[in-house]
Amino acid sequence: MKGLLVLIAACLLASCAALPQVLPPAGSAEKNIRCPSPFLAEKTRLIHTIEVRTSDETKTVMIGVTLMDPFSRTITCALMSAEGMTLFEAVRGPEGMVVSRAFPPFDAADFAVHMMDDIELIFLAPQGLPAKKGVLAGGDQICRWHKTQGGWMEVSAGRDGRMKVHRYSEGGDLKRAVTLAADAANPYSTILLQASDLVNYALVMTLIQSESVGDKPGLKESLP
Amino acid sequence: MKKTGLILLLLLLVLPAAVRADDFEQLRKDSAHIATISADFVQKKSMKILSIPLISEGKFFYAAPASIRWEYQKPLRSVIISGPGATRRYIASGGKMIEDKTGGAQAMKIVFDEVAGWMSGKFNSNSAFTATLKEGPVTQITLKPSGKNMAGMIEKIEITISRKDRSVQSVRLVENANAETRIDFQHVVINQGIHPSVFQDVQ
């Protein structure tokens, strides 16, 4: 039994080997650290241009519409060509996922799940309490969560005000790195998502419109 | 009596088709004078997820028989250049225009060959669509997919044509009950010279 415990402990240690080291904050207790939070606090609709890059080369640009309800954690999204043709449309919430439209290549197996996971990572706050709070070697404040479905998620804030969201596998491999704009008023004005998967790719998202979806809908921002 | 009734029925069935064919033939003759078109356009995309339509603006150029430049200026700058040979799609990235490498341009060629046909009055030449024509203050053409190829993609396309000069005034592309795209052409100029570079260079 003792041997098994040692083995489990060794496995857990090994599994976190690639995660960046979180250092205790200087001069203040860990519990006093406020986790950086760029995440949406109200139901919001965002329209972005999405530039798709592989091997440092832009392949195409699309328009993405996302409607997010952080309370029910429901995501509705649509991808359109620059010409306005709807290529993909889906909703994911507590009831599950419904894909109402998916033309090739967006009809590929697991595309919808991966896309919803990416949207959730970017816009919705992680659930539960952080497993660790502290600072990175460079001084950036960081909070780390262990996700219930496995893997790790980190949110950090640099001294320039730029927030980053990272997702790691259970074994500590970096899967997604999200860098948000250094704009405290609207960190979602530009978003860079770098994905390390079977195919590495990057998405550069530039905000066209954002709108709070309440009782009185109205455009909050409209960029030229 | 029975025979006369049958003939009448046959005439009723055949006559509308004959009229339709004549109307489309007339439309084609009326549009024959169009050698070039340049216009601004406003595109309104409506769908359930949007509270108000997403508006795009751009410029359109056409030269007979099949050269098109379809350029969006905002919110996302992109240019499609389509001609008898090939269709290329360019998108703004990092301050310059780069060619779309996804193969989407070839899919667009099918669309823009069709659009080039509309500009020269050819609305019923594509067997993928069933075309109907209605005359009123403007001429309205409705195209409905005739096969299953476009099932779930396009429900219908409505095109309005000016009765004066036979230029296309608007296109309404209905995807389904919840999504449609309407394109209105403005400042339409017909038969004014367009420099060939418009259909070659992206700039």
Boltz contact constraints between the chains, C-beta under 6 A:
constraints:
  - contact:
      token1: [A, 49]
      token2: [B, 76]
      max_distance: 6.0
  - contact:
      token1: [A, 51]
      token2: [B, 93]
      max_distance: 6.0
  - contact:
      token1: [A, 58]
      token2: [B, 93]
      max_distance: 6.0
  - contact:
      token1: [A, 58]
      token2: [B, 98]
      max_distance: 6.0
  - contact:
      token1: [A, 59]
      token2: [B, 101]
      max_distance: 6.0
  - contact:
      token1: [A, 59]
      token2: [B, 102]
      max_distance: 6.0
  - contact:
      token1: [A, 60]
      token2: [B, 100]
      max_distance: 6.0
  - contact:
      token1: [A, 60]
      token2: [B, 102]
      max_distance: 6.0
  - contact:
      token1: [A, 61]
      token2: [B, 91]
      max_distance: 6.0
  - contact:
      token1: [A, 65]
      token2: [B, 49]
      max_distance: 6.0
  - contact:
      token1: [A, 67]
      token2: [B, 49]
      max_distance: 6.0
  - contact:
      token1: [A, 76]
      token2: [B, 49]
      max_distance: 6.0
  - contact:
      token1: [A, 78]
      token2: [B, 49]
      max_distance: 6.0
  - contact:
      token1: [A, 82]
      token2: [B, 72]
      max_distance: 6.0
  - contact:
      token1: [A, 82]
      token2: [B, 76]
      max_distance: 6.0
  - contact:
      token1: [A, 82]
      token2: [B, 78]
      max_distance: 6.0
  - contact:
      token1: [A, 84]
      token2: [B, 43]
      max_distance: 6.0
  - contact:
      token1: [A, 84]
      token2: [B, 45]
      max_distance: 6.0
  - contact:
      token1: [A, 84]
      token2: [B, 181]
      max_distance: 6.0
  - contact:
      token1: [A, 86]
      token2: [B, 175]
      max_distance: 6.0
  - contact:
      token1: [A, 86]
      token2: [B, 179]
      max_distance: 6.0
  - contact:
      token1: [A, 208]
      token2: [B, 75]
      max_distance: 6.0
  - contact:
      token1: [A, 217]
      token2: [B, 51]
      max_distance: 6.0
